[in-house]
Amino acid sequence: MFQDMTKHMTDSMEPFKDFVNIQTRMLEDLTRHQMDCTKACLEATMQQTKQLQQCKTPVDLMELQQAYAKELEKTLRSANEQNMKALSDAREAMEKLAKGSLDKATGKK
């Protein structure tokens, strides 16, 4: 009887463990994306700072600033797409887990 109760308890906790694992993977992905984005922004800033010394005219400076802004925009858009994919994947996995748990609880197959 005790073994049955322990097994039932372990089985009932399994979806919760899966839910925590999904959230952990999502947070790891988001953290990795943010670190990559920050690194890319810092590298672009350092590169732009180096190139500032080569500017001879205001036109050169404007072109450099425009290129810098476009590079940052590209980096931020890419990070946003990756973050949204990580969130979407996690949401889909949680929905599938919840539906499976509900179906199991109600006896559906």
Residue frames as a rotation matrix with the C-alpha (Angstrom) as fourth column:
MET 1
0.574 0.819 0.000 0.00
0.819 -0.574 0.000 0.00
0.000 0.000 -1.000 0.00
PHE 2
0.464 -0.478 -0.746 2.80
0.123 -0.799 0.588 2.42
-0.877 -0.365 -0.312 0.89
GLN 3
-0.619 -0.725 0.304 4.58
0.359 0.083 0.930 1.56
-0.699 0.684 0.209 -2.36
ASP 4
-0.132 0.674 0.727 1.40
0.985 0.008 0.172 2.22
0.111 0.739 -0.665 -4.33
MET 5
0.799 0.428 -0.422 0.94
0.517 -0.848 0.117 5.57
-0.308 -0.312 -0.899 -2.64
THR 6
0.034 -0.884 -0.466 4.59
0.054 -0.464 0.884 6.50
-0.998 -0.056 0.032 -3.30
LYS 7
-0.663 -0.240 0.709 4.27
0.661 0.258 0.705 5.47
-0.352 0.936 -0.012 -6.95
HIS 8
0.316 0.870 0.379 1.05
0.941 -0.339 -0.007 7.45
0.122 0.359 -0.925 -7.33
MET 9
0.707 -0.117 -0.698 2.70
0.244 -0.886 0.395 10.50
-0.664 -0.449 -0.597 -5.74
THR 10
-0.386 -0.921 -0.042 5.75
0.165 -0.114 0.980 10.18
-0.907 0.371 0.196 -8.00
ASP 11
-0.476 0.286 0.832 3.54
0.877 0.224 0.425 9.79
-0.065 0.932 -0.357 -11.08
SER 12
0.605 0.796 0.012 1.42
0.796 -0.605 -0.023 12.79
-0.011 0.024 -1.000 -10.14
MET 13
0.490 -0.507 -0.710 4.55
0.077 -0.786 0.614 14.96
-0.868 -0.355 -0.346 -9.70
GLU 14
-0.216 -0.643 0.734 5.97
0.779 0.340 0.526 14.03
-0.588 0.686 0.428 -13.11
PRO 15
0.394 0.369 0.842 4.09
0.839 -0.517 -0.167 16.77
0.374 0.772 -0.513 -15.05
PHE 16
0.983 -0.069 -0.172 5.29
0.032 -0.851 0.524 19.35
-0.183 -0.521 -0.834 -12.54
LYS 17
0.167 -0.980 0.104 8.89
0.254 0.145 0.956 18.19
-0.953 -0.133 0.273 -13.03
ASP 18
-0.134 -0.148 0.980 8.42
0.980 0.126 0.153 18.40
-0.147 0.981 0.128 -16.80
PHE 19
0.799 0.496 0.340 6.97
0.529 -0.849 -0.005 21.90
0.286 0.183 -0.940 -16.43
VAL 20
0.746 -0.594 -0.300 10.01
-0.088 -0.535 0.840 23.01
-0.660 -0.600 -0.452 -14.40
ASN 21
-0.144 -0.825 0.546 12.33
0.573 0.380 0.726 21.48
-0.807 0.418 0.418 -17.01
ILE 22
0.245 0.320 0.915 10.55
0.947 -0.283 -0.154 23.35
0.209 0.904 -0.372 -19.81
GLN 23
0.988 0.148 0.036 10.86
0.133 -0.954 0.269 26.63
0.074 -0.261 -0.963 -17.93
THR 24
0.436 -0.897 -0.076 14.52
0.075 -0.048 0.996 25.96
-0.897 -0.440 0.046 -17.15
ARG 25
-0.195 -0.482 0.854 15.34
0.888 0.283 0.362 25.31
-0.416 0.829 0.373 -20.82
MET 26
0.574 0.486 0.659 13.44
0.725 -0.676 -0.134 28.45
0.380 0.554 -0.740 -21.83
LEU 27
0.959 -0.221 -0.177 15.32
-0.067 -0.785 0.616 30.58
-0.275 -0.579 -0.767 -19.31
GLU 28
0.095 -0.964 0.248 18.63
0.373 0.265 0.889 29.10
-0.923 0.008 0.385 -20.39
ASP 29
-0.031 -0.033 0.999 17.82
0.999 -0.009 0.030 29.93
0.008 0.999 0.033 -24.03
LEU 30
0.841 0.420 0.342 16.74
0.423 -0.903 0.069 33.46
0.337 0.087 -0.937 -23.17
THR 31
0.735 -0.630 -0.250 19.86
-0.032 -0.402 0.915 34.04
-0.677 -0.665 -0.316 -21.09
ARG 32
-0.135 -0.803 0.580 22.11
0.678 0.352 0.645 32.74
-0.722 0.481 0.498 -23.86
HIS 33
0.234 0.303 0.924 20.36
0.923 -0.369 -0.112 34.96
0.307 0.878 -0.366 -26.42
GLN 34
0.986 0.167 0.018 20.70
0.149 -0.920 0.362 38.01
0.077 -0.355 -0.932 -24.19
MET 35
0.400 -0.912 -0.095 24.37
0.128 -0.047 0.991 37.34
-0.908 -0.408 0.098 -23.58
ASP 36
-0.211 -0.435 0.875 24.98
0.913 0.233 0.336 36.95
-0.350 0.870 0.348 -27.33
CYS 37
0.570 0.515 0.640 23.05
0.706 -0.705 -0.061 40.16
0.420 0.487 -0.766 -28.02
THR 38
0.930 -0.259 -0.261 24.98
-0.002 -0.712 0.703 42.09
-0.368 -0.653 -0.662 -25.37
LYS 39
0.036 -0.967 0.252 28.28
0.434 0.242 0.868 40.79
-0.900 0.079 0.428 -26.73
ALA 40
-0.070 -0.010 0.997 27.33
0.996 -0.049 0.069 41.79
0.049 0.999 0.014 -30.30
CYS 41
0.856 0.429 0.289 26.27
0.411 -0.903 0.124 45.27
0.314 0.012 -0.949 -29.16
LEU 42
0.697 -0.666 -0.267 29.51
-0.016 -0.387 0.922 45.78
-0.717 -0.638 -0.281 -27.24
GLU 43
-0.175 -0.774 0.608 31.58
0.707 0.332 0.625 44.60
-0.686 0.539 0.489 -30.20
ALA 44
0.258 0.351 0.900 29.69
0.902 -0.422 -0.094 46.95
0.347 0.836 -0.425 -32.53
THR 45
0.991 0.110 -0.070 30.27
0.130 -0.888 0.441 49.83
-0.014 -0.446 -0.895 -30.12
MET 46
0.325 -0.943 -0.077 33.98
0.152 -0.028 0.988 49.10
-0.933 -0.333 0.134 -29.85
GLN 47
-0.215 -0.355 0.910 34.26
0.931 0.208 0.301 48.82
-0.296 0.911 0.286 -33.63
GLN 48
0.616 0.522 0.590 32.39
0.673 -0.738 -0.049 52.09
0.410 0.427 -0.806 -34.08
THR 49
0.880 -0.344 -0.328 34.67
0.026 -0.654 0.756 53.79
-0.474 -0.674 -0.566 -31.54
LYS 50
-0.085 -0.948 0.307 37.75
0.501 0.226 0.835 52.64
-0.861 0.225 0.456 -33.47
GLN 51
-0.149 0.084 0.985 36.28
0.986 -0.067 0.155 53.89
0.079 0.994 -0.073 -36.73
LEU 52
0.840 0.478 -0.256 35.43
0.514 -0.852 0.099 57.29
-0.171 -0.215 -0.962 -35.24
GLN 53
0.219 -0.859 -0.463 39.12
0.148 -0.440 0.886 58.17
-0.964 -0.262 0.030 -35.35
GLN 54
-0.595 -0.460 0.659 39.13
0.659 0.190 0.728 57.75
-0.460 0.868 0.190 -39.13
CYS 55
0.462 0.841 0.282 36.30
0.875 -0.382 -0.296 60.23
-0.141 0.383 -0.913 -39.72
LYS 56
-0.677 -0.731 0.088 37.53
0.729 -0.648 0.220 63.34
-0.104 0.213 0.972 -41.50
THR 57
-0.836 0.453 0.309 34.24
-0.245 -0.813 0.528 65.08
0.490 0.366 0.791 -42.29
PRO 58
-0.508 0.745 0.433 30.78
-0.695 -0.057 -0.717 65.36
-0.509 -0.665 0.546 -40.80
VAL 59
0.328 0.612 -0.720 29.52
-0.913 0.402 -0.074 63.25
0.244 0.681 0.690 -43.70
ASP 60
-0.401 -0.561 -0.724 31.89
-0.282 0.828 -0.485 60.45
0.871 0.010 -0.490 -42.69
LEU 61
-0.954 0.047 0.297 30.58
-0.292 0.090 -0.952 60.68
-0.071 -0.995 -0.073 -39.15
MET 62
-0.074 0.997 -0.035 26.95
-0.925 -0.082 -0.372 60.55
-0.374 0.005 0.928 -40.31
GLU 63
0.247 0.122 -0.961 27.62
-0.704 0.705 -0.092 57.49
0.666 0.699 0.260 -42.46
LEU 64
-0.734 -0.588 -0.341 29.42
-0.152 0.631 -0.760 55.78
0.662 -0.506 -0.553 -39.61
GLN 65
-0.773 0.503 0.388 26.55
-0.506 -0.118 -0.855 56.52
-0.384 -0.856 0.345 -37.21
GLN 66
0.206 0.879 -0.431 23.98
-0.977 0.160 -0.139 55.25
-0.054 0.450 0.892 -39.72
ALA 67
-0.046 -0.300 -0.953 25.92
-0.422 0.870 -0.254 52.01
0.906 0.390 -0.167 -40.25
TYR 68
-0.945 -0.322 0.065 26.25
-0.165 0.295 -0.941 51.61
0.284 -0.900 -0.331 -36.47
ALA 69
-0.413 0.871 0.264 22.51
-0.779 -0.188 -0.598 52.15
-0.472 -0.453 0.756 -35.95
LYS 70
0.329 0.527 -0.784 21.66
-0.866 0.498 -0.029 49.64
0.375 0.689 0.620 -38.69
GLU 71
-0.439 -0.577 -0.689 23.99
-0.214 0.812 -0.543 47.05
0.872 -0.091 -0.480 -37.16
LEU 72
-0.945 0.135 0.299 22.43
-0.294 0.054 -0.954 47.51
-0.145 -0.989 -0.011 -33.72
GLU 73
-0.042 0.992 -0.120 18.93
-0.956 -0.075 -0.285 47.29
-0.291 0.103 0.951 -35.19
LYS 74
0.153 0.023 -0.988 19.83
-0.629 0.773 -0.079 44.06
0.762 0.634 0.132 -36.98
THR 75
-0.793 -0.530 -0.301 21.29
-0.081 0.582 -0.809 42.61
0.604 -0.617 -0.504 -33.78
LEU 76
-0.777 0.537 0.329 18.27
-0.488 -0.183 -0.854 43.58
-0.398 -0.824 0.404 -31.69
ARG 77
0.169 0.851 -0.497 15.80
-0.985 0.168 -0.047 42.25
0.044 0.497 0.867 -34.26
SER 78
-0.145 -0.313 -0.939 17.65
-0.357 0.901 -0.246 38.94
0.923 0.299 -0.243 -34.36
ALA 79
-0.974 -0.226 0.015 17.67
-0.080 0.282 -0.956 38.72
0.211 -0.932 -0.293 -30.56
ASN 80
-0.404 0.902 0.151 13.95
-0.817 -0.281 -0.504 39.50
-0.412 -0.327 0.850 -30.49
GLU 81
0.243 0.487 -0.839 13.19
-0.832 0.550 0.078 36.75
0.499 0.679 0.538 -33.00
GLN 82
-0.493 -0.507 -0.707 15.24
-0.067 0.832 -0.550 34.23
0.868 -0.224 -0.444 -31.03
ASN 83
-0.953 0.165 0.255 13.57
-0.274 -0.102 -0.956 35.24
-0.132 -0.981 0.142 -27.76
MET 84
-0.089 0.987 -0.131 10.09
-0.970 -0.116 -0.212 35.00
-0.224 0.108 0.969 -29.26
LYS 85
0.094 0.061 -0.994 10.89
-0.542 0.840 0.000 31.55
0.835 0.539 0.112 -30.65
ALA 86
-0.840 -0.447 -0.306 12.13
0.019 0.540 -0.841 30.37
0.542 -0.713 -0.445 -27.24
LEU 87
-0.731 0.632 0.258 8.96
-0.539 -0.302 -0.786 31.69
-0.419 -0.714 0.561 -25.58
SER 88
0.126 0.807 -0.578 6.72
-0.986 0.165 0.016 30.18
0.108 0.568 0.816 -28.26
ASP 89
-0.244 -0.298 -0.923 8.44
-0.299 0.928 -0.221 26.79
0.922 0.222 -0.316 -28.05
ALA 90
-0.991 -0.134 -0.014 8.07
-0.019 0.245 -0.969 26.80
0.133 -0.960 -0.245 -24.26
ARG 91
-0.409 0.910 0.072 4.40
-0.816 -0.329 -0.476 27.78
-0.409 -0.254 0.877 -24.49
GLU 92
0.175 0.468 -0.866 3.70
-0.825 0.549 0.130 24.98
0.537 0.692 0.482 -26.97
ALA 93
-0.565 -0.459 -0.686 5.50
-0.031 0.842 -0.538 22.44
0.825 -0.283 -0.490 -24.78
MET 94
-0.952 0.247 0.181 3.57
-0.213 -0.107 -0.971 23.59
-0.220 -0.963 0.154 -21.69
GLU 95
-0.102 0.964 -0.247 0.26
-0.981 -0.138 -0.134 23.43
-0.163 0.229 0.960 -23.56
LYS 96
0.030 0.037 -0.999 1.06
-0.517 0.856 0.016 19.92
0.855 0.516 0.044 -24.76
LEU 97
-0.861 -0.402 -0.310 2.05
0.072 0.508 -0.858 18.91
0.503 -0.762 -0.409 -21.23
ALA 98
-0.733 0.638 0.233 -1.11
-0.549 -0.354 -0.757 20.39
-0.401 -0.683 0.610 -19.73
LYS 99
0.128 0.807 -0.576 -3.32
-0.973 0.214 0.084 18.73
0.192 0.550 0.813 -22.33
GLY 100
-0.238 -0.301 -0.924 -1.60
-0.238 0.940 -0.245 15.38
0.942 0.161 -0.295 -21.81
SER 101
-0.989 -0.146 -0.021 -1.97
-0.005 0.174 -0.985 15.67
0.148 -0.974 -0.173 -18.04
LEU 102
-0.424 0.904 0.054 -5.62
-0.815 -0.355 -0.459 16.65
-0.395 -0.239 0.887 -18.35
ASP 103
0.154 0.452 -0.879 -6.32
-0.810 0.567 0.150 13.81
0.566 0.689 0.453 -20.77
LYS 104
-0.588 -0.450 -0.671 -4.58
-0.001 0.831 -0.557 11.36
0.809 -0.327 -0.489 -18.42
ALA 105
-0.956 0.227 0.185 -6.55
-0.225 -0.164 -0.961 12.65
-0.188 -0.960 0.208 -15.44
THR 106
-0.125 0.983 -0.138 -9.87
-0.888 -0.173 -0.427 12.38
-0.443 0.069 0.894 -17.28
GLY 107
-0.046 0.064 0.997 -9.05
0.002 0.998 -0.064 9.02
-0.999 -0.001 -0.046 -18.82
LYS 108
0.879 0.306 -0.365 -8.93
-0.331 -0.159 -0.930 10.22
-0.342 0.939 -0.039 -22.45
LYS 109
0.264 -0.810 0.524 -6.37
0.555 0.572 0.604 8.78
-0.789 0.132 0.601 -24.82
